[in-house]
Amino acid sequence: MLVAPATGLGQTRLAALHRASPVSVFGQATAWSERSGGRFRLVVRSGGRRDVLKGGRGVPFDVDLGPGPDGAPVAVYSRCRREPRTTRHAGWQGVDWATGRGCDVYLWRPGRPERRLRAARAVTSEFLPGRALVTGLDLRGVRYAIGWNRRLAGDRGVVSEIRSGRVGDASTAVVDAAYADARSSVWSASLSGDEVVYLRELGSSVGTTYTIVARTSAGERTLLSTAQPLFSVSADGLRVVRATGYGPLPEVPCPPSEIDGRPRCEVLEQRRTIDPRPPPDGGERRGGADSVRPCRERSGASSPA
């Protein structure tokens, strides 16, 4: 594990990984999975403290960080008797959670043993929920954001969607796009204040662009646009954390850098100058001039979000 000081303006490397990993952020805590000895292990870093969950699994953890009863960060994730498969599909590659069997949801407060949460039904399999091609989930209290992909018949492109809502209510489409290029999609939904932050991949004959987008009812803003492959993003307030790489497929290790020999998959943090979360006292939001800019035009066919 490598941790480095700031690399570039407002950017900090939190980890260098041998496989790309989903990330989750809450407050000052960040969670990701590290592959070691053929198994993935869950790591939570908060401030100068780094905790590693006992007991690994065969795929990266579908971790979601949030507040416990006392407000301290806790991690929620699944464990399965039969692990789900990894897959490539519609411009996205990762874990096909619907193929897991005997899955239960666990809660872990770093520094304490994990515990299994009581299942809603006696016979059930619990994991990152829903369809076979769910590409991300974030829960914040009773609010959630979820993404999924499906390939159009006849290999005519990809339908990619991110939805948000409140538990128990109908969800609303944040992004509902059809892309003519099967290398394009949106995924990795994350909630931060009134924003939904997600990744957009746009492929073309000349290359692929990865964009971190923040969307509110007022429209979209681009937080980062790069040719460097991105696998996951999570945001909370001023913090935006991304994981680079093509996905956690066992046969696709992160290649070493030609410069320093370190794995190219990284967990990187950038800080914004405006906190999108509503202030608790109803006053002005913290920060100075916002550094984000309007989102670029999409390429390929897309339907209005």
Secondary structure as UniProt FT lines:
FT   TURN            9..10
FT   STRAND          11..17
FT   STRAND          24..26
FT   TURN            27..28
FT   STRAND          29..36
FT   TURN            37..38
FT   STRAND          39..46
FT   TURN            47..48
FT   STRAND          49..52
FT   STRAND          64..67
FT   TURN            69..70
FT   STRAND          73..82
FT   STRAND          85..89
FT   TURN            90..91
FT   STRAND          92..96
FT   HELIX           97..99
FT   STRAND          101..108
FT   TURN            110..111
FT   STRAND          115..116
FT   TURN            132..133
FT   STRAND          134..140
FT   TURN            141..142
FT   STRAND          143..151
FT   HELIX           153..155
FT   STRAND          158..166
FT   TURN            167..168
FT   STRAND          172..179
FT   TURN            182..183
FT   STRAND          185..192
FT   TURN            193..194
FT   STRAND          195..204
FT   TURN            205..206
FT   STRAND          207..216
FT   TURN            217..218
FT   STRAND          219..226
FT   STRAND          230..236
FT   TURN            237..238
FT   STRAND          239..244
FT   TURN            250..251
FT   TURN            258..260
FT   STRAND          265..271
FT   TURN            280..281
FT   STRAND          293..294
//
